[in-house]
């Protein structure tokens, strides 16, 4: 039995290509699977789950679940699914429908994360540099009162 494929929305395909560390790009990720896993994590963090309407059939084409498993992202996919459904039965390996549900949840969070990334990276020349700034902003974020004006957003 073939494993399902993780699909990428057609409107996010160009962004995903630019995030890949390839010749002539300023991307920061080695594989498309790395990009999608990061985007899904970002989507979960910001509670942004967006349905995929049109699927990219060319570059990047849907990615086999085997790639995610080989890179250790199967745990992330399962963790996101359990967190979303609050049901441990979503981890069942024998049920094809449940596996499809896990993949769908992961795809939708990845799509939401890519949407957020697209917003955060707009106008950036060097995506790797901007990603470092975004990660550092999250890492060193401190809770401030709602009345203060936070200039860190403009860094």
N, C-alpha and C positions, 0 to 999 in steps of 0.2 A: 504494500500500500504506500503510495506516494504521500509525503508530508505536504501540508498546505503551504501556500506561498503568502508572504507578507506583502500587501499591496501598498503603493504610494499614490497619493492623489496627483492627478495630472497637473493641477495648478501649483503644486509644490515641487515638481520634478526638477525645475531649473535651480531652485534653491538647494536641493539635495545634491545636485551635480557640483554646485559651487562650493559646498561644504567639504567635498571630497578632496583630500590632499593629492592632487595630480599635477602634472606639468602645466604650468601657466595659470594655476589657481592659487588662492590664498586660503584654501580650506585647511581644516585642522584634524580631519578624521581619515583613518586608513581605509575603511570599507563603508559601503552603504549601510551595512548592518549596524556599525558603530553609530552612524548618524541617526538611524531610526530608533535605536535603543536610547540614545541621549534625548532625542525629541520626545519619546514616550515618557521618560522620567520627568522631563520638563512639563509635559502636559499634565501628568499626575500632580506634580507640585503645585501647579497653578489651577488645578481642577478644570482643565480645558479638554473636553472630549468632543471631537468634531467628526461627524459622519463623513465618509468618503463618497463623493458624488461621481466623479469621473476618474477612472484609474489610468495611470501612466502605463502604456504598453511598450514604449520604447525605452530609452535610457533615462532613468533606471527602471528596468522591468521589475515585476514582482520578484521578491527574493525568497528563495526556499527557506523553510523553517530550519533545515539542516545547518545553514550558515549561522543562524542565531544560536543553535544548540552548540555548534563547534566553538563558538566564541564565548560560551557560558551565559548567554542571555536568556536561556530557557527558564532560569530561576527568576529573572526579572519579569518575564511574561507571566509566569505563574503567580508571583507576588502581586502584580498589578491586578490580575483577575480575581484573586482572593480578596484583596482590599476593596475592589469595586463591588463584588457580589456579596461579600460577607458570608460566603458559602464554601466550605472546604471541599465539597463534591466537585467543584470546578477543576480540581487537580486530577481527576480521573484520566488515566491514560488509555483506557479501553473504549471510551465512548467518542466517536468521531464528531458528533454534534457538540459535545462539550469542548473538544479541542478547537473546533471552529469558533465557538463562542469566545474562548480565550484569545484566539488570534484576532477576532473582530475588536475586542476591547483594547488590545494592544495597538492595533492599527489606528483606531479612533483617537486614542491618547497621543500616539505619535503624530497624527495629523494635527491635533490641537497644539502640540509642542512645536511642530514646524511652523504653524501659523504664528505662534508667539515669537519664535526665532526670526521669522521673516520681518516681523515688526521691530524687534530689537536690533536687527542687523541692517535695517534700511539705511542707505547712504554710506555704509561702511566700505572702505577700500580693502582693508585687510580683515577678513573674517576671523582668522585665528586670534589676532590681537583683540578684537571686539569681544570674542568669546571669553578670553581671559578676564577682561574687564567685567563682563556680566557675572562670571563665576566669583570673582573677588568681591563684587558688590553683594552677592548673596552670602558669601562666607563671612564678611565683616559687617553684615547688616545688624544694626541695633534698633531696638524699638524706640521710637521717638513719639513725643506727644503729637496729636493731630494738628496742632497749631503751628509747629515749626515748618519752615520752608527748607526742603531737602535739596541741596544743589548737587548731590552725588549722582542724580539721574542724568546730569549733563556731562559727566566724565566720559 
